[in-house]
Amino acid sequence: MSLYLVTPSDAEIADAQADVRAEIVTAYSKAKSLGHRAGIAKALLLAMTYDAANPDESPVMDEIHTRYDAAA
């Protein structure tokens, strides 16, 4: 039995990262609309963790605050 490792392409990585970012922002949006403080905290923690792991990308925290908190 042989095992081959397949390295994802840059496009596949970018798509996966975009999906994760969208999931975090969506989770925050849903929690905020419901007034669910634990859900908001969890989404913010995920955003901070993602931002720390991906310092070369624009921060998800900035996206969340620009979209939702600026309107408040």
Backbone bond lengths (Angstrom), bond angles and torsions (degrees), N, CA, C in turn:
res aa  C-N    CA-C-N  psi(-1)  N-CA   C-N-CA  omega(-1)  CA-C   N-CA-C  phi
1 M - - - 1.450 - - 1.522 107.56 -
2 S 1.307 116.46 127.48 1.462 119.49 176.45 1.523 108.95 -114.79
3 L 1.286 113.04 148.96 1.456 119.78 -177.10 1.523 108.03 -119.55
4 Y 1.302 117.24 123.57 1.455 121.28 179.57 1.524 109.31 -109.22
5 L 1.286 115.22 132.30 1.458 119.61 175.72 1.517 108.13 -94.06
6 V 1.288 115.47 131.14 1.457 120.88 179.62 1.517 107.73 -108.81
7 T 1.286 115.39 123.66 1.463 120.30 178.45 1.522 108.22 -87.08
8 P 1.324 117.04 126.03 1.463 119.10 179.53 1.529 110.74 -68.18
9 S 1.300 115.31 151.01 1.467 120.23 178.23 1.529 109.57 -74.48
10 D 1.309 115.34 164.73 1.466 120.00 177.78 1.525 111.13 -60.18
11 A 1.325 116.39 -36.42 1.472 120.27 179.31 1.527 110.99 -66.43
12 E 1.330 116.90 -39.74 1.467 120.19 178.59 1.532 110.98 -66.14
13 I 1.317 116.36 -39.24 1.463 120.36 177.92 1.525 110.22 -65.38
14 A 1.317 116.72 -44.56 1.464 120.91 179.45 1.529 110.94 -61.98
15 D 1.335 117.11 -41.00 1.469 120.86 178.08 1.522 111.19 -63.53
16 A 1.326 116.71 -43.05 1.457 120.63 179.86 1.528 110.76 -64.78
17 Q 1.327 116.92 -41.53 1.462 120.20 178.47 1.517 111.18 -65.62
18 A 1.315 117.43 -38.70 1.465 120.79 177.49 1.530 110.55 -64.06
19 D 1.323 116.60 -38.67 1.466 120.54 177.82 1.531 111.12 -63.91
20 V 1.326 116.72 -43.41 1.466 120.45 179.60 1.522 110.25 -64.35
21 R 1.335 116.79 -44.64 1.468 120.84 178.43 1.531 110.32 -58.79
22 A 1.329 116.56 -44.49 1.467 120.87 -179.42 1.525 111.14 -63.86
23 E 1.319 116.83 -39.00 1.468 120.14 178.94 1.529 111.13 -64.60
24 I 1.324 116.77 -40.55 1.468 120.46 179.37 1.526 110.39 -64.84
25 V 1.320 116.76 -47.10 1.469 120.98 -179.07 1.529 110.38 -64.32
26 T 1.318 116.93 -40.53 1.465 120.83 178.47 1.525 111.21 -64.65
27 A 1.323 116.98 -42.41 1.468 120.53 178.45 1.522 110.58 -60.99
28 Y 1.327 116.60 -42.23 1.460 120.56 178.01 1.529 110.35 -63.22
29 S 1.318 116.51 -45.95 1.462 121.31 -178.70 1.526 111.75 -59.71
30 K 1.328 116.20 -45.85 1.468 120.17 -179.68 1.525 111.09 -64.39
31 A 1.326 116.00 -45.08 1.469 120.02 -178.89 1.521 110.76 -64.03
32 K 1.328 116.02 -41.07 1.471 119.98 -179.02 1.527 110.46 -66.07
33 S 1.332 117.13 -41.70 1.472 119.81 -178.89 1.531 111.58 -66.19
34 L 1.326 116.51 -27.55 1.462 120.81 178.30 1.523 112.90 -90.44
35 G 1.327 116.25 -8.55 1.458 120.18 -176.66 1.520 112.36 69.39
36 H 1.306 116.39 28.18 1.464 122.84 -176.89 1.532 109.26 -89.70
37 R 1.333 116.04 97.40 1.464 120.79 -173.31 1.522 113.35 -62.94
38 A 1.315 117.63 -37.96 1.470 119.79 179.11 1.535 110.53 -66.26
39 G 1.317 116.88 -38.36 1.464 121.03 177.51 1.514 111.97 -66.47
40 I 1.333 115.85 -39.52 1.461 120.41 176.81 1.525 109.69 -62.59
41 A 1.328 116.08 -46.61 1.462 120.51 -179.56 1.530 111.32 -61.52
42 K 1.327 116.61 -40.83 1.463 120.33 179.89 1.527 110.60 -64.40
43 A 1.329 116.95 -44.51 1.467 120.46 179.72 1.526 110.81 -63.91
44 L 1.330 117.14 -39.91 1.460 119.93 178.36 1.529 111.16 -66.41
45 L 1.319 117.01 -38.00 1.458 120.61 176.77 1.528 110.34 -64.18
46 L 1.317 117.21 -43.02 1.467 120.62 176.63 1.521 111.04 -61.55
47 A 1.328 116.83 -41.35 1.466 120.68 179.18 1.529 110.78 -63.32
48 M 1.326 117.11 -44.37 1.464 120.34 179.75 1.528 110.79 -64.67
49 T 1.324 116.92 -39.69 1.461 121.00 178.91 1.526 110.48 -65.63
50 Y 1.328 116.62 -44.03 1.461 121.12 178.63 1.528 109.91 -62.13
51 D 1.327 116.79 -45.12 1.466 120.39 -179.78 1.521 111.74 -61.61
52 A 1.328 116.92 -39.97 1.469 120.63 179.27 1.529 111.14 -66.40
53 A 1.318 116.71 -34.75 1.467 120.94 -179.23 1.520 113.03 -80.41
54 N 1.331 116.87 -17.25 1.473 121.86 -177.02 1.530 110.43 -131.12
55 P 1.335 117.62 66.09 1.465 119.98 -174.48 1.532 114.82 -67.84
56 D 1.326 117.57 -16.91 1.467 120.14 -179.16 1.522 113.22 -84.00
57 E 1.322 117.30 -8.40 1.467 121.45 179.50 1.519 110.08 -98.02
58 S 1.326 115.54 163.37 1.463 118.46 174.46 1.528 108.36 -67.40
59 P 1.317 117.28 139.13 1.469 120.33 -174.85 1.535 113.56 -65.60
60 V 1.316 115.59 137.08 1.463 121.28 175.56 1.525 109.11 -66.22
61 M 1.329 116.70 -34.29 1.472 120.25 178.43 1.526 110.48 -58.07
62 D 1.324 117.14 -41.57 1.466 120.13 177.98 1.525 110.81 -62.78
63 E 1.316 116.41 -41.55 1.464 120.37 179.14 1.528 110.89 -62.10
64 I 1.311 116.67 -44.18 1.465 121.02 179.25 1.524 110.27 -61.84
65 H 1.309 117.04 -49.04 1.461 120.14 -177.25 1.526 111.95 -67.35
66 T 1.319 117.08 -35.96 1.463 120.37 178.57 1.524 111.19 -67.36
67 R 1.322 116.97 -42.45 1.469 120.91 -177.13 1.518 113.38 -75.38
68 Y 1.329 117.21 -42.35 1.459 119.39 -167.50 1.506 114.97 -112.87
69 D 1.303 117.96 -37.65 1.458 118.49 -174.42 1.524 112.57 -86.36
70 A 1.319 118.39 -23.29 1.462 120.71 178.45 1.529 110.43 -69.85
71 A 1.324 115.98 -29.39 1.469 120.20 -178.85 1.524 111.99 -78.68
72 A 1.301 116.30 -16.44 1.479 119.19 -176.27 1.501 112.90 -78.33
